[in-house]
């Protein structure tokens, strides 16, 4: 899955509902257009506001991991890395990006591009479903 696919799916699931209150116009527009990378945390806030469920689907184990916040995202990635016996250093070398549990303004942060590369490497995919 690519960033533009994520944007298309989220925009379609949002439908005609009014704009989110928690994210600014620029953040919402960035998610909906997919022209630029955006923080996964913003995507999760967007999902929460529009009652959209986000899950990481493990294709090898045929199992879904619900991700509602950045702690869930990082715990899921760490679990999948441990389960596959892959170190963070090997992951970073193989995907050509730095994956860390980086904090910005007291919150965990990761770009959607990095997240999608990590999921592809782990043979997983991001799925969404409307909860209403």
C-alpha positions in Angstrom: 0.0 0.0 0.0 1.2 3.5 -0.8 0.4 6.8 0.9 -2.0 7.8 -1.8 -4.0 4.6 -1.3 -4.2 5.4 2.4 -5.5 8.9 1.6 -8.0 7.6 -0.9 -9.4 5.0 1.5 -9.7 7.4 4.4 -11.3 10.1 2.3 -13.9 7.6 1.0 -14.6 6.3 4.5 -15.0 9.8 5.8 -17.7 10.5 3.3 -19.6 13.8 3.7 -19.1 14.2 7.4 -18.0 17.6 8.7 -14.3 18.4 9.1 -12.5 17.1 12.2 -12.2 19.3 15.2 -9.0 17.9 16.6 -6.8 18.4 13.4 -6.3 21.7 11.7 -7.2 22.2 8.0 -3.7 21.7 6.8 -3.3 18.4 8.6 -6.6 17.1 7.4 -5.9 18.2 3.8 -2.5 16.6 3.9 -4.1 13.3 4.9 -6.9 13.5 2.4 -4.7 14.5 -0.6 -1.7 12.3 0.2 0.6 14.7 -1.7 3.0 14.8 1.3 4.0 12.4 4.0 2.1 12.9 7.2 2.5 11.7 10.8 0.9 8.4 11.7 -0.4 10.0 14.9 -2.4 12.6 12.8 -3.8 9.7 10.7 -4.9 7.9 13.9 -6.6 11.1 15.3 -8.3 11.5 11.9 -9.5 7.9 12.2 -10.8 8.4 15.7 -12.7 11.6 14.8 -14.4 9.9 11.8 -15.0 6.6 13.6 -12.7 4.6 11.3 -10.9 1.6 12.7 -7.3 1.0 11.7 -5.6 -2.4 12.0 -2.3 -3.9 11.0 -3.0 -7.2 9.2 -0.2 -9.8 9.5 -0.4 -11.8 6.3 1.8 -14.6 7.6 -0.2 -15.3 10.7 -3.6 -14.0 9.3 -4.1 -11.9 12.4 -5.2 -8.3 12.9 -3.7 -5.9 15.5 -5.9 -2.9 16.3 -4.0 0.4 16.4 -5.7 3.3 18.0 -2.6 5.4 19.1 1.1 5.5 18.6 1.8 3.3 21.6 -0.3 0.6 19.8 1.6 1.1 16.6 5.0 0.8 18.2 4.0 -2.2 20.4 2.7 -4.0 17.3 5.9 -3.3 15.3 8.1 -4.4 18.2 6.0 -7.6 18.6 6.2 -8.4 14.9 10.0 -7.8 14.9 10.4 -10.1 17.9 8.2 -12.7 16.4 10.2 -12.7 13.2 13.5 -12.5 15.0 14.5 -9.3 13.3 16.5 -6.6 15.0 15.6 -2.9 14.7 19.1 -2.4 13.2 18.5 -5.0 10.5 15.0 -3.5 9.8 16.6 0.0 9.3 19.3 -1.3 7.0 16.8 -3.3 4.9 14.2 -0.5 4.4 16.7 2.3 4.1 15.0 4.4 6.8 15.4 5.0 10.5 12.7 3.4 12.6 12.8 4.6 16.2 10.3 5.2 19.0 11.1 8.9 18.6 9.4 11.5 20.7 8.4 14.9 19.5 6.7 17.3 21.9 6.2 14.5 24.4 4.5 12.2 21.8 5.7 9.3 19.7 6.2 10.2 16.1 6.6 8.4 12.8 5.8 9.3 9.1 3.2 7.3 7.1 5.9 6.6 4.5 8.2 4.9 7.1 5.3 3.1 8.7 4.2 1.7 5.3 7.8 0.6 4.5 8.0 -1.2 7.9 4.7 -3.0 7.3 5.7 -4.1 3.8 9.0 -5.4 5.2 7.2 -7.4 7.8 4.7 -8.7 5.2 1.8 -6.8 6.8 -0.6 -4.3 5.6 -2.7 -1.4 6.9 -6.4 -1.8 6.8 -9.3 0.5 7.6 -13.0 -0.1 8.2 -15.8 2.2 9.1 -17.2 1.6 12.6 -20.6 3.2 12.0 
